[in-house]
């Protein structure tokens, strides 16, 4: 089985940088019990809602998914909607290899 790693970290609106070396996204750091019969593993998922006033709020989302094989390729994408009442102000994505080394970051044009 060809194993590759794709971590998509998407942040709606804004991500604050973390101190230190950053998260450990190595495939070898995933417990064996989670890898058994798995196509993808959700490493991190965080949603923060900041209510600013009665009609205004800010939602921050952060998700890290390890794609283990081609059967989970649909997990390597993200979508959301926007309207006159809802806007997307900031999106960030990063791709890592199986050893947890950064390969590339999402460009604004993507």
PLY file of the C-alpha trace (Angstrom):
ply
format ascii 1.0
element vertex 110
property float x
property float y
property float z
element edge 109
property int vertex1
property int vertex2
end_header
0.00 0.00 0.00
1.41 3.32 -1.03
1.33 5.56 1.97
1.57 9.31 1.74
0.78 12.11 4.06
-1.30 15.11 3.40
-2.09 17.46 6.20
-4.45 20.25 5.48
-4.56 22.88 8.10
-7.31 25.28 7.32
-8.07 28.24 9.42
-11.16 30.33 8.93
-10.42 33.98 9.47
-7.16 33.98 11.46
-4.54 31.63 12.94
-2.26 32.66 15.72
1.25 31.22 15.54
2.30 28.82 18.24
5.58 29.05 20.13
8.08 26.22 19.82
8.79 23.84 16.99
5.14 23.34 16.13
2.89 20.31 16.00
4.19 16.79 15.40
2.55 15.54 12.19
4.78 12.49 11.60
2.85 9.37 10.56
4.99 7.40 13.04
3.48 9.51 15.87
0.00 8.09 15.21
-0.88 5.19 17.56
-1.09 1.84 15.72
-4.68 1.35 16.91
-5.77 4.43 14.94
-4.01 3.27 11.77
-5.70 -0.14 11.62
-8.19 -0.16 8.69
-7.96 3.65 8.43
-7.70 5.74 5.27
-7.34 9.05 7.14
-6.78 10.21 10.71
-8.04 13.54 12.09
-5.06 14.78 14.10
-6.56 18.03 15.33
-9.88 19.79 15.02
-10.65 23.04 16.79
-13.54 25.47 16.38
-13.69 28.72 18.35
-16.70 31.04 18.27
-16.23 34.59 19.54
-19.54 36.43 19.96
-18.80 40.12 19.47
-22.35 41.51 19.71
-25.96 40.43 19.19
-25.52 40.22 15.40
-21.77 39.79 14.95
-19.54 36.81 15.65
-16.19 35.42 14.57
-15.58 31.72 13.89
-12.06 30.27 13.80
-11.54 26.73 12.52
-8.37 24.65 12.53
-8.21 21.08 11.20
-5.27 18.74 10.60
-5.95 15.50 8.71
-3.42 12.80 7.82
-4.32 11.14 4.52
-3.00 7.57 4.56
-4.01 6.37 1.07
-5.88 7.31 -2.10
-9.21 6.15 -0.66
-9.27 9.31 1.49
-8.36 11.82 -1.23
-11.73 13.53 -0.72
-10.46 14.59 2.74
-7.76 16.70 1.08
-10.11 19.51 0.16
-12.01 22.22 2.01
-15.00 24.32 1.12
-17.28 26.78 2.82
-19.84 29.34 1.72
-20.08 33.08 1.94
-22.85 35.60 1.38
-23.72 39.24 2.04
-24.15 38.30 5.69
-21.16 35.94 5.98
-17.61 36.49 4.77
-14.38 34.49 4.71
-11.50 36.74 5.61
-8.54 34.39 5.88
-7.64 30.83 4.83
-4.33 29.06 5.33
-3.20 25.56 4.32
0.05 23.60 4.61
1.16 20.26 3.13
3.52 17.98 5.10
5.29 14.74 4.16
5.18 11.46 6.14
8.08 12.60 8.35
6.27 15.81 9.30
8.43 18.09 7.14
6.69 21.03 5.47
6.43 20.57 1.69
4.51 23.69 0.72
1.90 26.21 1.81
-1.35 27.15 0.16
-1.08 30.22 -2.04
-3.67 33.00 -2.00
-4.48 32.28 -5.66
-5.43 28.69 -4.81
0 1
1 2
2 3
3 4
4 5
5 6
6 7
7 8
8 9
9 10
10 11
11 12
12 13
13 14
14 15
15 16
16 17
17 18
18 19
19 20
20 21
21 22
22 23
23 24
24 25
25 26
26 27
27 28
28 29
29 30
30 31
31 32
32 33
33 34
34 35
35 36
36 37
37 38
38 39
39 40
40 41
41 42
42 43
43 44
44 45
45 46
46 47
47 48
48 49
49 50
50 51
51 52
52 53
53 54
54 55
55 56
56 57
57 58
58 59
59 60
60 61
61 62
62 63
63 64
64 65
65 66
66 67
67 68
68 69
69 70
70 71
71 72
72 73
73 74
74 75
75 76
76 77
77 78
78 79
79 80
80 81
81 82
82 83
83 84
84 85
85 86
86 87
87 88
88 89
89 90
90 91
91 92
92 93
93 94
94 95
95 96
96 97
97 98
98 99
99 100
100 101
101 102
102 103
103 104
104 105
105 106
106 107
107 108
108 109
